[in-house]
């Protein structure tokens, strides 16, 4: 991406951003200026609300609009707001600049009378920053609020000249359903490390068939930066990969909230000092995290009886330290406060945490992240987190029940863990589409058991890789897969359950276990 290798090796993300801006900004300004992240208009689903406009930092001279009837939106994707019962953001992309983008929404496909103005975020990448030439992307977002819990809505996205309420465009409509006001059974899915490929598309198709309430993407989303080292050397970075990714994902993300966390491949130095400016253009995530300036991918939301927390492990990673310490400790402080709040809440039974780098994994590629074990594993234990979902390593691996870095109880396939009295189960679900890694031990999964007492692995520490021999690797599957979680509430005093399944790209089940906790 334009920083010489010998410099990038010792630069933080912020230093690389400053270098790139100094090198390319003069060139792009001569060509007419560049909008890196400009908001045009914003609106909310509130009758009579007035849209708030923000002025772009610069104007992009060549961004002239074309006949809107010739431009079709693509790449629709949804995200909950901080209150998943009443807030939803609809996002999409257009290939060229359009006038007056909007969302139409209603309770029926024939009644889309409510029209909400949308916000455009324009992302410009100059020639020399990666593999592509001058490239401008237009991402559009509409935040909806004051929705009704547990309600299905119909929507269509458009702009001047393209109105989804017109009969011939009825096929472009989508739907979404808000989280319920009370405890109800539901399903969610999860994986990490997808990218653009046949396998990524196949996993999306299978996920849609699970009818999930939402999906968790545990980092390394599109792989526009294929190197993933948090360095901005010329590594083939291509922002246009995001266009392909959002088009691929639309089949499921247009109806299922696609809740992302950021991984090492999601740090793109040109757009912002923290590397996340591009992600902020493409996604609108809940804004209840500790530090939106530095950590836009850290947030939480509640669906029914389950709290979901997204963390940013780039902040604590010893293996890939480009953003190490970026929060100054505020992320961990916020995280503990969230755990304490949710454990005290009378209507929340389960806490699920997802993020990219693995706390426990025996992959020969990245294995385990010592920064995560140092900063967050003690909090997982203290607040008896029910399930931890990671990516980073491109395979499926599931641990026994762990507490204090030790196996508290073996958890064979089909068995039940009780986090209140035992410990935490960790799942690596990083086989969503990118090329696969390897294990040192043989595969062992449902219908193909090959259990071993110990596995040789390593952990990334501040002093480098340290070898370790572990006893907690219970299930290993080296092929494409994802995670399905069925949440079953229960009356107070009875056991509520998370029924967790690993599903292969073939549709076969490769793992299943249960997490049980007495309902409040």
C-alpha positions in Angstrom: 0.0 0.0 0.0 2.9 2.3 -0.5 5.1 2.2 2.6 8.5 0.6 2.0 9.0 -2.7 3.8 11.9 -1.6 5.9 9.8 1.3 7.3 6.5 -0.6 7.7 8.2 -3.2 9.8 8.6 -0.7 12.7 5.6 1.6 12.1 2.3 1.6 14.0 -0.9 1.9 12.0 -1.1 5.6 12.9 2.5 6.2 11.6 1.8 4.4 8.4 -1.4 6.5 7.9 0.6 9.7 8.3 3.2 8.5 5.8 0.7 7.6 3.2 -1.2 10.9 3.6 2.0 12.9 3.2 3.0 10.9 0.1 -0.3 10.8 -1.8 -2.5 13.7 -0.6 -0.7 16.3 -2.7 -1.1 14.2 -5.8 -4.8 13.6 -5.2 -5.5 17.2 -4.4 -4.0 18.2 -7.7 -6.4 15.8 -9.4 -9.4 17.5 -7.8 -9.5 16.5 -4.2 -10.6 13.4 -2.4 -13.4 12.6 0.0 -12.2 9.9 2.3 -15.2 9.6 4.5 -17.9 12.2 3.9 -21.4 12.2 5.2 -24.0 13.7 2.9 -27.3 13.2 4.8 -28.6 11.1 7.6 -32.1 10.2 8.8 -34.0 8.0 11.3 -37.2 6.0 11.2 -39.1 8.6 13.2 -42.2 10.2 11.7 -41.5 13.8 10.9 -37.8 13.6 11.8 -35.5 16.1 10.2 -32.4 14.7 8.5 -29.1 15.9 9.9 -26.6 16.9 7.2 -22.8 16.9 7.5 -20.5 18.7 5.1 -17.8 16.5 3.4 -14.3 17.4 4.3 -13.5 17.9 0.6 -15.3 17.5 -2.7 -14.3 14.9 -5.4 -14.5 16.7 -8.7 -15.2 13.7 -10.9 -18.1 12.4 -8.8 -20.8 13.7 -11.2 -24.1 11.9 -10.9 -25.6 9.9 -13.7 -29.2 9.1 -14.6 -30.4 7.3 -11.5 -32.7 5.0 -13.4 -29.6 3.3 -14.9 -28.0 2.6 -11.4 -29.1 -0.3 -9.3 -28.0 -0.5 -5.6 -26.2 -3.7 -4.5 -24.4 -5.1 -1.5 -27.3 -4.6 1.0 -26.4 -5.5 4.6 -28.1 -5.0 7.9 -26.8 -4.3 11.4 -28.6 -3.8 14.7 -28.3 -0.6 16.6 -27.4 -0.5 20.3 -31.0 -1.5 21.0 -31.7 -4.5 18.8 -35.4 -4.4 19.6 -36.0 -0.9 18.1 -33.0 0.0 16.0 -31.7 -1.3 12.6 -29.3 0.2 10.0 -29.8 -0.7 6.4 -26.6 -0.3 4.3 -25.8 -0.7 0.6 -23.5 0.4 -2.2 -23.9 2.2 -5.5 -21.3 2.0 -8.3 -21.5 5.8 -9.0 -22.7 8.9 -7.3 -26.5 9.2 -7.1 -28.9 11.9 -6.0 -31.1 11.8 -2.8 -30.6 8.1 -1.7 -33.4 6.8 0.6 -35.0 3.8 2.2 -38.7 2.9 1.9 -40.1 0.8 4.7 -43.4 -0.6 5.8 -45.2 -3.5 7.5 -46.3 -4.9 4.1 -44.6 -5.1 0.6 -47.5 -3.1 -0.9 -47.2 -0.3 1.7 -43.9 1.4 1.6 -45.1 4.9 2.2 -42.5 5.8 4.8 -39.5 7.3 3.1 -36.2 8.0 5.0 -33.3 9.9 3.7 -30.0 8.0 3.7 -26.3 9.0 4.4 -23.6 8.6 1.7 -20.0 7.8 2.8 -17.6 8.3 -0.1 -14.4 6.4 0.1 -11.6 7.4 -2.3 -8.4 5.3 -2.9 -5.8 6.9 -5.1 -3.5 5.1 -7.6 -0.4 3.9 -5.8 -2.3 2.9 -2.6 -2.4 -0.8 -3.4 -3.1 -2.6 -6.6 -6.0 -0.6 -8.1 -6.0 2.8 -9.9 -7.9 5.8 -8.7 -11.1 4.3 -7.2 -14.1 5.8 -5.5 -16.7 3.8 -3.6 -20.1 5.0 -2.5 -21.6 3.4 0.6 -25.1 4.4 1.8 -26.6 4.0 5.2 -30.0 4.7 6.8 -30.4 4.3 10.6 -33.9 3.3 11.6 -35.2 3.9 15.2 -38.5 3.7 17.0 -39.2 0.3 15.4 -41.4 -2.2 17.2 -39.8 -5.3 18.9 -40.2 -8.6 17.3 -41.7 -7.1 14.1 -40.9 -8.0 10.5 -40.5 -5.0 8.2 -40.3 -4.8 4.4 -37.9 -2.3 2.9 -36.5 -1.1 -0.4 -33.4 1.1 -1.1 -33.3 3.6 -3.8 -32.4 7.1 -5.0 -33.7 9.7 -7.5 -34.7 7.8 -10.6 -34.8 4.4 -8.8 -37.8 3.9 -6.5 -38.3 0.4 -5.1 -42.0 1.2 -4.5 -42.6 1.1 -8.3 -44.2 -2.2 -9.4 -41.4 -3.2 -11.8 -38.8 -3.0 -8.9 -40.8 -5.1 -6.4 -38.2 -7.8 -6.8 -35.6 -5.6 -5.1 -37.4 -5.5 -1.8 -36.0 -7.1 1.4 -37.1 -7.8 4.9 -35.7 -7.7 8.4 -37.0 -8.6 11.9 -36.2 -6.8 15.1 -35.2 -8.5 18.3 -38.1 -9.6 20.6 -39.1 -7.7 23.7 -39.1 -10.8 25.8 -37.3 -14.2 26.0 -38.0 -16.4 23.0 -36.1 -19.2 21.3 -33.9 -18.1 18.4 -30.9 -19.2 16.4 -27.8 -17.3 15.4 -24.8 -18.3 13.3 -21.1 -17.3 13.4 -17.8 -17.6 11.5 -14.6 -15.7 10.7 -12.2 -15.3 7.8 -14.5 -15.4 4.9 -13.2 -13.3 1.9 -14.5 -13.8 -1.6 -14.6 -17.3 -2.9 -16.8 -20.2 -3.9 -16.5 -21.5 -0.3 -17.6 -18.2 1.1 -20.6 -18.1 -1.1 -21.5 -21.7 -0.2 -21.3 -20.9 3.5 -23.6 -17.9 3.0 -26.1 -20.1 1.3 -26.1 -22.6 4.1 -26.3 -19.9 6.7 -29.4 -18.5 5.1 -31.0 -21.9 5.3 -30.5 -21.9 9.1 -32.9 -18.9 9.4 -30.7 -17.1 11.9 -31.9 -14.0 13.8 -28.4 -12.5 13.2 -24.9 -13.6 12.2 -21.6 -12.9 13.8 -18.5 -12.4 11.6 -15.5 -12.7 13.8 -13.0 -10.6 11.8 -11.0 -10.8 8.6 -14.0 -9.9 6.5 -13.2 -9.3 2.9 -9.4 -9.6 2.6 -8.9 -6.4 0.5 -5.5 -6.4 2.3 -4.3 -10.0 1.7 -1.1 -9.7 3.8 -2.9 -9.0 7.1 0.2 -7.9 9.0 -0.9 -4.4 9.8 1.8 -3.1 7.5 1.2 -0.9 4.5 3.9 -2.1 2.2 2.7 -2.9 -1.4 1.0 -6.2 -0.6 -1.7 -6.2 -3.3 -4.2 -4.2 -1.3 -7.3 -3.7 -3.5 -10.3 -1.8 -2.1 -12.4 -3.1 -5.0 -12.5 -6.5 -3.3 -15.0 -5.0 -0.9 -17.4 -4.5 -3.9 -17.2 -8.2 -4.6 -17.5 -9.2 -1.0 -20.7 -7.1 -0.3 -22.3 -8.4 -3.5 -21.5 -12.0 -2.4 -22.8 -11.5 1.1 -26.0 -9.7 0.0 -28.0 -12.9 -0.4 -28.1 -13.4 3.4 -27.0 -10.0 4.9 -30.0 -8.2 3.2 -32.3 -10.0 5.7 -30.0 -11.1 8.5 -28.1 -8.5 10.6 -24.4 -9.0 9.8 -22.6 -8.1 13.0 -18.9 -7.8 12.3 -15.8 -7.6 14.5 -12.4 -6.5 13.1 -9.4 -8.7 12.5 -5.8 -8.1 11.3 -6.8 -8.1 7.6 -9.3 -5.3 8.4 -6.6 -2.7 9.2 -6.2 -0.5 6.1 -3.8 2.4 6.8 -4.7 4.8 4.0 -8.1 5.7 5.4 -7.5 6.5 9.1 -4.8 6.4 11.8 -6.4 3.3 13.4 -6.8 1.5 10.0 -10.6 1.3 10.4 -11.7 4.3 8.3 -12.7 2.0 5.5 -14.7 -0.2 7.8 -16.5 2.8 9.2 -17.5 3.8 5.6 -18.8 0.3 4.9 -20.5 -0.6 8.1 -22.7 1.1 10.7 -22.3 -0.8 14.0 -23.8 -0.1 17.5 -22.3 3.0 18.9 -22.2 2.0 22.6 -18.6 1.0 22.7 -15.9 2.6 24.9 -14.0 4.6 22.2 -15.6 5.1 18.7 -12.5 7.1 17.6 -10.1 4.2 18.1 -12.3 1.1 18.4 -15.4 1.4 16.2 -15.7 -2.4 16.2 -16.2 -2.7 19.9 -19.9 -2.8 20.9 -22.6 -4.9 22.5 -26.3 -5.7 22.0 -28.9 -7.9 23.5 -31.2 -10.4 21.7 -33.8 -12.0 23.9 -32.0 -13.6 26.9 -28.5 -13.3 25.4 -26.0 -10.5 25.5 -23.4 -10.4 22.6 -20.1 -8.5 23.0 -17.7 -7.7 20.1 -14.1 -7.0 21.0 -11.1 -5.7 19.0 -8.1 -8.0 19.7 -5.8 -5.9 17.5 -5.6 -3.7 20.6 -4.0 -6.6 22.7 -2.3 -8.7 20.0 1.4 -9.6 20.6 1.5 -11.5 17.3 0.5 -8.5 15.0 1.2 -5.4 17.1 0.3 -2.6 14.6 -2.5 -1.4 16.9 -1.2 -2.9 20.2 -2.3 -0.7 23.1 -4.4 1.7 20.9 -7.2 1.9 23.5 -4.8 2.6 26.4 -6.6 0.0 28.4 -10.1 1.5 28.0 -11.4 -1.5 26.1 -10.7 -4.0 28.9 -12.1 -1.6 31.5 -15.3 -1.2 29.4 -15.5 -5.0 28.8 -15.4 -5.8 32.5 -18.1 -3.2 33.1 -20.3 -4.8 30.4 -19.8 -8.2 31.9 -20.7 -7.0 35.3 -23.8 -5.2 34.0 -25.1 -8.2 32.0 -24.5 -10.7 34.8 -26.5 -8.5 37.1 -29.4 -8.0 34.6 -32.5 -10.0 35.6 -33.5 -10.8 32.0 -30.2 -11.9 30.6 -29.1 -15.5 31.0 -26.2 -15.9 28.5 -23.1 -13.8 27.6 -21.5 -14.6 24.3 -18.2 -12.9 23.3 -16.8 -12.9 19.8 -13.6 -11.4 18.3 -10.9 -12.4 15.9 -7.6 -13.7 17.5 -7.9 -17.0 19.3 -7.6 -17.4 23.0 -7.1 -21.2 22.6 -6.2 -22.9 19.3 -3.6 -25.4 18.1 -3.4 -24.3 14.5 0.1 -24.4 13.0 -0.5 -20.9 11.6 -1.4 -18.5 14.4 -2.3 -20.8 17.3 -3.1 -18.9 20.5 -2.8 -15.2 21.3 -1.0 -14.4 24.5 -2.4 -10.9 24.7 -6.0 -12.2 24.8 -5.1 -14.7 27.5 -3.4 -12.0 29.5 -6.1 -9.3 29.2 -9.4 -11.1 28.8 -9.3 -14.7 29.8 -9.3 -13.8 33.5 -12.5 -11.8 32.9 -14.1 -14.7 31.0 -13.4 -16.8 34.1 -14.5 -14.2 36.7 -17.8 -13.5 35.0 -18.4 -17.1 33.8 -18.8 -16.2 30.1 -20.9 -18.8 28.4 -19.3 -19.0 25.0 -16.3 -17.4 23.3 -16.2 -17.4 19.4 -13.0 -16.7 17.5 -11.6 -16.8 13.9 -8.0 -16.0 12.7 -7.1 -19.7 12.3 -8.7 -21.1 9.2 -10.2 -24.3 10.6 -12.7 -25.5 13.2 -11.5 -26.3 16.7 -13.4 -26.6 20.0 -12.0 -26.8 23.5 -12.9 -28.7 26.6 -14.2 -26.6 29.5 -11.4 -24.4 30.6 -10.7 -22.3 33.7 -7.4 -20.7 34.7 -5.7 -22.1 31.5 -6.5 -25.7 32.7 -9.1 -28.2 31.7 -11.8 -28.4 34.3 -13.9 -31.0 32.6 -13.5 -32.9 29.3 -16.4 -32.1 27.0 -16.9 -34.9 24.5 -19.2 -34.3 21.5 -22.9 -34.2 22.7 -22.1 -33.3 26.3 -23.1 -30.3 28.5 -21.0 -27.6 30.1 -22.2 -25.6 33.1 -20.2 -22.3 33.1 -21.5 -21.2 36.5 -19.6 -23.9 38.3 -17.1 -25.2 35.7 -15.6 -22.9 33.2 -15.6 -21.6 29.6 -15.8 -23.3 26.2 -13.9 -21.7 23.3 -14.7 -22.3 19.6 -12.5 -21.3 16.6 -14.8 -21.0 13.6 -12.3 -19.5 11.1 -13.1 -21.7 8.1 -15.6 -19.5 6.3 -13.9 -19.3 2.9 -10.2 -18.5 2.9 -7.5 -21.1 2.3 -7.3 -23.6 5.1 -4.4 -24.0 7.6 -3.3 -27.2 9.4 -3.1 -29.0 12.8 -0.3 -31.0 14.3 -2.8 -33.5 15.7 -5.2 -35.6 13.5 -8.8 -34.4 12.8 -11.3 -35.5 15.4 -15.0 -34.6 14.9 -18.5 -36.1 15.0 -18.5 -39.5 13.2 -14.7 -39.4 12.9 -13.2 -39.5 16.4 -9.5 -39.6 16.8 -8.9 -38.2 20.3 -5.4 -37.6 21.7 -4.3 -36.8 25.3 -2.1 -33.8 24.3 -1.4 -31.6 21.3 1.9 -29.7 20.5 1.2 -26.0 19.9 2.4 -22.5 20.7 1.3 -19.2 22.1 2.2 -15.7 20.8 3.7 -13.6 23.7 5.4 -10.3 23.9 8.7 -12.1 23.7 7.7 -14.1 20.6 6.3 -17.6 20.1 6.5 -20.0 23.1 5.8 -23.7 22.6 3.2 -25.4 24.7 1.7 -28.8 25.0 -2.1 -28.6 25.6 -4.8 -31.0 26.8 -7.8 -28.9 25.9 -8.2 -29.6 22.1 -11.3 -31.7 21.9 -12.7 -31.3 18.4 -10.6 -30.5 15.2 -12.0 -30.3 11.7 -9.9 -29.1 8.8 -12.4 -28.0 6.2 -14.9 -25.2 5.5 -17.6 -24.8 8.2 -19.5 -22.4 10.4 -21.2 -22.3 13.8 -24.9 -22.5 14.6 -26.2 -21.7 18.1 -29.8 -22.5 19.1 -30.9 -20.5 22.2 -33.5 -22.1 24.4 -34.9 -19.9 27.3 -36.4 -21.6 30.3 -38.6 -20.6 33.3 -36.8 -19.2 36.3 -34.8 -21.8 38.2 -34.7 -24.2 35.2 -31.8 -24.6 32.8 -31.7 -22.3 29.8 -29.5 -23.8 27.1 -27.2 -22.8 24.2 -27.2 -25.8 21.8 -24.0 -25.3 19.8 -23.3 -27.1 16.5 -20.4 -27.0 14.1 -21.8 -27.3 10.5 -19.6 -28.3 7.5 -19.9 -26.8 4.1 -21.4 -30.1 3.1 -24.3 -29.5 5.5 -23.0 -32.3 7.8 -22.8 -31.7 11.6 -19.2 -32.0 12.8 -19.7 -31.1 16.5 -22.4 -30.4 19.0 -22.5 -29.6 22.7 -24.7 -27.7 25.1 -24.1 -24.8 27.5 -26.6 -24.8 30.3 -27.3 -22.1 32.9 -30.1 -21.6 35.4 -32.5 -19.0 34.1 -33.1 -15.9 36.1 
